[in-house]
Amino acid sequence: MNYAFLHRIPIGIWQDGEPVDYGLIELHIKDAVKVNGKYYVKSQYEFKLEEKAR
């Protein structure tokens, strides 16, 4: 997560095996990540590095 934030690499956000959102991390705090103006609680989602757009 830190790597994607620091190097401005887009991430995919997944929940229950389904994609939920995609974009750059705007804010990265202990328990949550902000992408596209929305907060995602780390314990409820999976975050994957995305080198290219979907």
VEXDREN-233214 format. One record per atom (N, C-alpha, C, O, CB): residue number from 1; atom name; x, y, z. Coordinates in steps of 0.001 Angstrom, whole numbers, padded with zeros to 6 digits, m for minus. Glycine has a CB too. Layout:
<nodes>
<node resi="NUM" name="CA" px="X" py="Y" pz="Z"/>
...
</nodes>
This chain:
<nodes>
<node resi="1" name="N" px="000818" py="m001177" pz="000000"/>
<node resi="1" name="CA" px="000000" py="000000" pz="000000"/>
<node resi="1" name="C" px="000872" py="001256" pz="000000"/>
<node resi="1" name="O" px="000625" py="002183" pz="m000771"/>
<node resi="1" name="CB" px="m000936" py="m000011" pz="001196"/>
<node resi="2" name="N" px="001881" py="001289" pz="000853"/>
<node resi="2" name="CA" px="002777" py="002447" pz="000877"/>
<node resi="2" name="C" px="003449" py="002651" pz="m000471"/>
<node resi="2" name="O" px="003584" py="003782" pz="m000938"/>
<node resi="2" name="CB" px="003836" py="002281" pz="001966"/>
<node resi="3" name="N" px="003868" py="001563" pz="m001094"/>
<node resi="3" name="CA" px="004549" py="001647" pz="m002388"/>
<node resi="3" name="C" px="003635" py="002312" pz="m003425"/>
<node resi="3" name="O" px="004062" py="003217" pz="m004141"/>
<node resi="3" name="CB" px="004979" py="000236" pz="m002870"/>
<node resi="4" name="N" px="002393" py="001864" pz="m003502"/>
<node resi="4" name="CA" px="001440" py="002427" pz="m004464"/>
<node resi="4" name="C" px="001189" py="003906" pz="m004181"/>
<node resi="4" name="O" px="001089" py="004712" pz="m005106"/>
<node resi="4" name="CB" px="000113" py="001649" pz="m004425"/>
<node resi="5" name="N" px="001088" py="004255" pz="m002916"/>
<node resi="5" name="CA" px="000845" py="005638" pz="m002535"/>
<node resi="5" name="C" px="002036" py="006525" pz="m002903"/>
<node resi="5" name="O" px="001865" py="007576" pz="m003519"/>
<node resi="5" name="CB" px="000556" py="005732" pz="m001034"/>
<node resi="6" name="N" px="003218" py="006103" pz="m002529"/>
<node resi="6" name="CA" px="004416" py="006907" pz="m002762"/>
<node resi="6" name="C" px="004785" py="007015" pz="m004241"/>
<node resi="6" name="O" px="005290" py="008051" pz="m004676"/>
<node resi="6" name="CB" px="005574" py="006322" pz="m001998"/>
<node resi="7" name="N" px="004542" py="005968" pz="m005008"/>
<node resi="7" name="CA" px="004936" py="005942" pz="m006416"/>
<node resi="7" name="C" px="003775" py="006228" pz="m007365"/>
<node resi="7" name="O" px="003917" py="006111" pz="m008582"/>
<node resi="7" name="CB" px="005540" py="004602" pz="m006751"/>
<node resi="8" name="N" px="002630" py="006600" pz="m006804"/>
<node resi="8" name="CA" px="001448" py="006986" pz="m007606"/>
<node resi="8" name="C" px="001046" py="005893" pz="m008589"/>
<node resi="8" name="O" px="000826" py="006155" pz="m009771"/>
<node resi="8" name="CB" px="001726" py="008285" pz="m008373"/>
<node resi="9" name="N" px="000955" py="004671" pz="m008087"/>
<node resi="9" name="CA" px="000525" py="003530" pz="m008891"/>
<node resi="9" name="C" px="m000949" py="003262" pz="m008569"/>
<node resi="9" name="O" px="m001310" py="003138" pz="m007399"/>
<node resi="9" name="CB" px="001418" py="002255" pz="m008609"/>
<node resi="10" name="N" px="m001788" py="003174" pz="m009577"/>
<node resi="10" name="CA" px="m003207" py="002898" pz="m009325"/>
<node resi="10" name="C" px="m003405" py="001546" pz="m008637"/>
<node resi="10" name="O" px="m002639" py="000605" pz="m008844"/>
<node resi="10" name="CB" px="m003994" py="002933" pz="m010641"/>
<node resi="11" name="N" px="m004440" py="001478" pz="m007825"/>
<node resi="11" name="CA" px="m004788" py="000225" pz="m007167"/>
<node resi="11" name="C" px="m006210" py="m000162" pz="m007537"/>
<node resi="11" name="O" px="m007052" py="000683" pz="m007838"/>
<node resi="11" name="CB" px="m004635" py="000343" pz="m005633"/>
<node resi="12" name="N" px="m006448" py="m001457" pz="m007504"/>
<node resi="12" name="CA" px="m007796" py="m001985" pz="m007626"/>
<node resi="12" name="C" px="m008290" py="m002304" pz="m006236"/>
<node resi="12" name="O" px="m007534" py="m002803" pz="m005403"/>
<node resi="12" name="CB" px="m007843" py="m003239" pz="m008545"/>
<node resi="13" name="N" px="m009541" py="m002023" pz="m005980"/>
<node resi="13" name="CA" px="m010142" py="m002305" pz="m004684"/>
<node resi="13" name="C" px="m011176" py="m003404" pz="m004905"/>
<node resi="13" name="O" px="m012064" py="m003278" pz="m005748"/>
<node resi="13" name="CB" px="m010790" py="m001012" pz="m004045"/>
<node resi="14" name="N" px="m011047" py="m004481" pz="m004138"/>
<node resi="14" name="CA" px="m011881" py="m005666" pz="m004318"/>
<node resi="14" name="C" px="m012584" py="m006020" pz="m003019"/>
<node resi="14" name="O" px="m012049" py="m005805" pz="m001932"/>
<node resi="14" name="CB" px="m011041" py="m006853" pz="m004810"/>
<node resi="15" name="N" px="m013782" py="m006563" pz="m003141"/>
<node resi="15" name="CA" px="m014517" py="m007079" pz="m001991"/>
<node resi="15" name="C" px="m015244" py="m008343" pz="m002437"/>
<node resi="15" name="O" px="m015971" py="m008337" pz="m003431"/>
<node resi="15" name="CB" px="m015521" py="m006010" pz="m001419"/>
<node resi="16" name="N" px="m015042" py="m009409" pz="m001699"/>
<node resi="16" name="CA" px="m015671" py="m010703" pz="m002011"/>
<node resi="16" name="C" px="m015394" py="m011154" pz="m003445"/>
<node resi="16" name="O" px="m016275" py="m011693" pz="m004115"/>
<node resi="16" name="CB" px="m017176" py="m010619" pz="m001788"/>
<node resi="17" name="N" px="m014163" py="m010930" pz="m003908"/>
<node resi="17" name="CA" px="m013756" py="m011375" pz="m005231"/>
<node resi="17" name="C" px="m014261" py="m010530" pz="m006386"/>
<node resi="17" name="O" px="m014063" py="m010890" pz="m007547"/>
<node resi="17" name="CB" px="m014202" py="m012750" pz="m005428"/>
<node resi="18" name="N" px="m014906" py="m009421" pz="m006091"/>
<node resi="18" name="CA" px="m015450" py="m008539" pz="m007130"/>
<node resi="18" name="C" px="m014777" py="m007169" pz="m007074"/>
<node resi="18" name="O" px="m014541" py="m006649" pz="m005983"/>
<node resi="18" name="CB" px="m016981" py="m008389" pz="m006971"/>
<node resi="19" name="N" px="m014462" py="m006573" pz="m008232"/>
<node resi="19" name="CA" px="m013878" py="m005228" pz="m008222"/>
<node resi="19" name="C" px="m014911" py="m004197" pz="m007764"/>
<node resi="19" name="O" px="m016079" py="m004250" pz="m008150"/>
<node resi="19" name="CB" px="m013341" py="m004858" pz="m009624"/>
<node resi="20" name="N" px="m014454" py="m003262" pz="m006933"/>
<node resi="20" name="CA" px="m015334" py="m002235" pz="m006375"/>
<node resi="20" name="C" px="m014960" py="m000857" pz="m006911"/>
<node resi="20" name="O" px="m015836" py="m000055" pz="m007235"/>
<node resi="20" name="CB" px="m015268" py="m002243" pz="m004837"/>
<node resi="21" name="N" px="m013660" py="m000582" pz="m007005"/>
<node resi="21" name="CA" px="m013198" py="000731" pz="m007444"/>
<node resi="21" name="C" px="m011775" py="000598" pz="m007945"/>
<node resi="21" name="O" px="m011144" py="m000447" pz="m007783"/>
<node resi="21" name="CB" px="m013287" py="001778" pz="m006297"/>
<node resi="22" name="N" px="m011273" py="001661" pz="m008556"/>
<node resi="22" name="CA" px="m009936" py="001671" pz="m009144"/>
<node resi="22" name="C" px="m009440" py="003105" pz="m009151"/>
<node resi="22" name="O" px="m010200" py="004017" pz="m009474"/>
<node resi="22" name="CB" px="m009937" py="001067" pz="m010589"/>
<node resi="23" name="N" px="m008181" py="003322" pz="m008800"/>
<node resi="23" name="CA" px="m007625" py="004661" pz="m008890"/>
<node resi="23" name="C" px="m006392" py="004842" pz="m008044"/>
<node resi="23" name="O" px="m005843" py="003888" pz="m007492"/>
<node resi="23" name="CB" px="m008645" py="005662" pz="m008496"/>
<node resi="24" name="N" px="m005962" py="006102" pz="m007951"/>
<node resi="24" name="CA" px="m004801" py="006448" pz="m007142"/>
<node resi="24" name="C" px="m005213" py="006670" pz="m005693"/>
<node resi="24" name="O" px="m006316" py="007141" pz="m005413"/>
<node resi="24" name="CB" px="m004107" py="007699" pz="m007698"/>
<node resi="25" name="N" px="m004328" py="006329" pz="m004792"/>
<node resi="25" name="CA" px="m004582" py="006546" pz="m003366"/>
<node resi="25" name="C" px="m004424" py="008031" pz="m003072"/>
<node resi="25" name="O" px="m003366" py="008611" pz="m003316"/>
<node resi="25" name="CB" px="m003615" py="005690" pz="m002476"/>
<node resi="26" name="N" px="m005472" py="008638" pz="m002550"/>
<node resi="26" name="CA" px="m005445" py="010047" pz="m002187"/>
<node resi="26" name="C" px="m004981" py="010238" pz="m000743"/>
<node resi="26" name="O" px="m004338" py="011234" pz="m000412"/>
<node resi="26" name="CB" px="m006825" py="010668" pz="m002384"/>
<node resi="27" name="N" px="m005314" py="009275" pz="000105"/>
<node resi="27" name="CA" px="m004962" py="009328" pz="001520"/>
<node resi="27" name="C" px="m004789" py="007908" pz="002015"/>
<node resi="27" name="O" px="m005564" py="007018" pz="001664"/>
<node resi="27" name="CB" px="m006041" py="010086" pz="002352"/>
<node resi="28" name="N" px="m003773" py="007699" pz="002830"/>
<node resi="28" name="CA" px="m003473" py="006366" pz="003352"/>
<node resi="28" name="C" px="m003237" py="006511" pz="004846"/>
<node resi="28" name="O" px="m002219" py="007058" pz="005269"/>
<node resi="28" name="CB" px="m002227" py="005718" pz="002632"/>
<node resi="29" name="N" px="m004184" py="006018" pz="005646"/>
<node resi="29" name="CA" px="m004037" py="006070" pz="007102"/>
<node resi="29" name="C" px="m004077" py="004655" pz="007657"/>
<node resi="29" name="O" px="m004265" py="003695" pz="006909"/>
<node resi="29" name="CB" px="m005150" py="006946" pz="007749"/>
<node resi="30" name="N" px="m003905" py="004529" pz="008939"/>
<node resi="30" name="CA" px="m003766" py="003207" pz="009568"/>
<node resi="30" name="C" px="m004887" py="002234" pz="009190"/>
<node resi="30" name="O" px="m004616" py="001083" pz="008847"/>
<node resi="30" name="CB" px="m003729" py="003364" pz="011072"/>
<node resi="31" name="N" px="m006125" py="002681" pz="009250"/>
<node resi="31" name="CA" px="m007254" py="001771" pz="009067"/>
<node resi="31" name="C" px="m008016" py="001924" pz="007761"/>
<node resi="31" name="O" px="m008931" py="001149" pz="007486"/>
<node resi="31" name="CB" px="m008193" py="001949" pz="010174"/>
<node resi="32" name="N" px="m007650" py="002919" pz="006947"/>
<node resi="32" name="CA" px="m008432" py="003164" pz="005736"/>
<node resi="32" name="C" px="m007582" py="003749" pz="004616"/>
<node resi="32" name="O" px="m006479" py="004255" pz="004827"/>
<node resi="32" name="CB" px="m009590" py="004097" pz="006041"/>
<node resi="33" name="N" px="m008147" py="003657" pz="003416"/>
<node resi="33" name="CA" px="m007539" py="004215" pz="002220"/>
<node resi="33" name="C" px="m008610" py="005055" pz="001527"/>
<node resi="33" name="O" px="m009774" py="004658" pz="001464"/>
<node resi="33" name="CB" px="m006974" py="003086" pz="001269"/>
<node resi="34" name="N" px="m008210" py="006220" pz="001007"/>
<node resi="34" name="CA" px="m009142" py="007061" pz="000264"/>
<node resi="34" name="C" px="m008782" py="007020" pz="m001211"/>
<node resi="34" name="O" px="m007655" py="007334" pz="m001595"/>
<node resi="34" name="CB" px="m009125" py="008519" pz="000794"/>
<node resi="35" name="N" px="m009749" py="006628" pz="m002035"/>
<node resi="35" name="CA" px="m009586" py="006564" pz="m003484"/>
<node resi="35" name="C" px="m010843" py="007164" pz="m004111"/>
<node resi="35" name="O" px="m011960" py="006807" pz="m003736"/>
<node resi="35" name="CB" px="m009343" py="005081" pz="m003980"/>
<node resi="36" name="N" px="m010660" py="008065" pz="m005053"/>
<node resi="36" name="CA" px="m011786" py="008710" pz="m005740"/>
<node resi="36" name="C" px="m012785" py="009344" pz="m004770"/>
<node resi="36" name="O" px="m013995" py="009312" pz="m004995"/>
<node resi="36" name="CB" px="m012504" py="007697" pz="m006614"/>
<node resi="37" name="N" px="m012260" py="009918" pz="m003693"/>
<node resi="37" name="CA" px="m013104" py="010614" pz="m002739"/>
<node resi="37" name="C" px="m013851" py="009725" pz="m001764"/>
<node resi="37" name="O" px="m014623" py="010223" pz="m000945"/>
<node resi="37" name="CB" px="m014068" py="011426" pz="m003464"/>
<node resi="38" name="N" px="m013638" py="008407" pz="m001836"/>
<node resi="38" name="CA" px="m014328" py="007463" pz="m000953"/>
<node resi="38" name="C" px="m013311" py="006777" pz="m000051"/>
<node resi="38" name="O" px="m012183" py="006504" pz="m000459"/>
<node resi="38" name="CB" px="m015126" py="006413" pz="m001775"/>
<node resi="39" name="N" px="m013729" py="006503" pz="001182"/>
<node resi="39" name="CA" px="m012878" py="005801" pz="002135"/>
<node resi="39" name="C" px="m013204" py="004316" pz="002130"/>
<node resi="39" name="O" px="m014370" py="003922" pz="002118"/>
<node resi="39" name="CB" px="m013045" py="006384" pz="003549"/>
<node resi="40" name="N" px="m012152" py="003494" pz="002138"/>
<node resi="40" name="CA" px="m012297" py="002042" pz="002184"/>
<node resi="40" name="C" px="m011540" py="001532" pz="003403"/>
<node resi="40" name="O" px="m010334" py="001739" pz="003529"/>
<node resi="40" name="CB" px="m011771" py="001369" pz="000868"/>
<node resi="41" name="N" px="m012263" py="000861" pz="004300"/>
<node resi="41" name="CA" px="m011663" py="000308" pz="005515"/>
<node resi="41" name="C" px="m010824" py="m000907" pz="005127"/>
<node resi="41" name="O" px="m011311" py="m001832" pz="004478"/>
<node resi="41" name="CB" px="m012761" py="m000078" pz="006569"/>
<node resi="42" name="N" px="m009575" py="m000888" pz="005531"/>
<node resi="42" name="CA" px="m008627" py="m001926" pz="005113"/>
<node resi="42" name="C" px="m009059" py="m003344" pz="005487"/>
<node resi="42" name="O" px="m008785" py="m004289" pz="004746"/>
<node resi="42" name="CB" px="m007284" py="m001648" pz="005717"/>
<node resi="43" name="N" px="m009718" py="m003498" pz="006608"/>
<node resi="43" name="CA" px="m010118" py="m004835" pz="007042"/>
<node resi="43" name="C" px="m011287" py="m005402" pz="006231"/>
<node resi="43" name="O" px="m011590" py="m006590" pz="006342"/>
<node resi="43" name="CB" px="m010488" py="m004804" pz="008505"/>
<node resi="44" name="N" px="m011943" py="m004577" pz="005426"/>
<node resi="44" name="CA" px="m013122" py="m005024" pz="004683"/>
<node resi="44" name="C" px="m012883" py="m005180" pz="003187"/>
<node resi="44" name="O" px="m013756" py="m005668" pz="002470"/>
<node resi="44" name="CB" px="m014243" py="m004061" pz="004900"/>
<node resi="45" name="N" px="m011708" py="m004769" pz="002707"/>
<node resi="45" name="CA" px="m011420" py="m004807" pz="001277"/>
<node resi="45" name="C" px="m010046" py="m005390" pz="001017"/>
<node resi="45" name="O" px="m009203" py="m005457" pz="001912"/>
<node resi="45" name="CB" px="m011520" py="m003411" pz="000674"/>
<node resi="46" name="N" px="m009830" py="m005812" pz="m000223"/>
<node resi="46" name="CA" px="m008515" py="m006263" pz="m000684"/>
<node resi="46" name="C" px="m008024" py="m005221" pz="m001687"/>
<node resi="46" name="O" px="m008799" py="m004725" pz="m002504"/>
<node resi="46" name="CB" px="m008577" py="m007718" pz="m001330"/>
<node resi="47" name="N" px="m006745" py="m004897" pz="m001621"/>
<node resi="47" name="CA" px="m006162" py="m003864" pz="m002481"/>
<node resi="47" name="C" px="m005073" py="m004499" pz="m003330"/>
<node resi="47" name="O" px="m004190" py="m005185" pz="m002815"/>
<node resi="47" name="CB" px="m005591" py="m002676" pz="m001641"/>
<node resi="48" name="N" px="m005144" py="m004264" pz="m004636"/>
<node resi="48" name="CA" px="m004184" py="m004864" pz="m005566"/>
<node resi="48" name="C" px="m003557" py="m003774" pz="m006425"/>
<node resi="48" name="O" px="m004237" py="m002860" pz="m006893"/>
<node resi="48" name="CB" px="m004869" py="m005935" pz="m006460"/>
<node resi="49" name="N" px="m002239" py="m003891" pz="m006623"/>
<node resi="49" name="CA" px="m001554" py="m002978" pz="m007538"/>
<node resi="49" name="C" px="m002058" py="m003219" pz="m008953"/>
<node resi="49" name="O" px="m002189" py="m004362" pz="m009391"/>
<node resi="49" name="CB" px="m000009" py="m003162" pz="m007465"/>
<node resi="50" name="N" px="m002337" py="m002138" pz="m009657"/>
<node resi="50" name="CA" px="m002821" py="m002224" pz="m011035"/>
<node resi="50" name="C" px="m001873" py="m001400" pz="m011899"/>
<node resi="50" name="O" px="m001881" py="m000170" pz="m011837"/>
<node resi="50" name="CB" px="m004313" py="m001715" pz="m011167"/>
<node resi="51" name="N" px="m001068" py="m002069" pz="m012695"/>
<node resi="51" name="CA" px="m000092" py="m001375" pz="m013543"/>
<node resi="51" name="C" px="m000757" py="m000697" pz="m014741"/>
<node resi="51" name="O" px="m000232" py="000290" pz="m015256"/>
<node resi="51" name="CB" px="000971" py="m002356" pz="m014032"/>
<node resi="52" name="N" px="m001899" py="m001208" pz="m015188"/>
<node resi="52" name="CA" px="m002591" py="m000598" pz="m016316"/>
<node resi="52" name="C" px="m004084" py="m000500" pz="m016021"/>
<node resi="52" name="O" px="m004617" py="m001229" pz="m015184"/>
<node resi="52" name="CB" px="m002346" py="m001404" pz="m017607"/>
<node resi="53" name="N" px="m004727" py="000387" pz="m016705"/>
<node resi="53" name="CA" px="m006166" py="000616" pz="m016491"/>
<node resi="53" name="C" px="m006981" py="m000604" pz="m016877"/>
<node resi="53" name="O" px="m006588" py="m001380" pz="m017747"/>
<node resi="53" name="CB" px="m006644" py="001831" pz="m017293"/>
<node resi="54" name="N" px="m008128" py="m000764" pz="m016216"/>
<node resi="54" name="CA" px="m008998" py="m001884" pz="m016542"/>
<node resi="54" name="C" px="m009740" py="m001610" pz="m017825"/>
<node resi="54" name="O" px="m010529" py="m002443" pz="m018271"/>
<node resi="54" name="CB" px="m009981" py="m002157" pz="m015411"/>
</nodes>
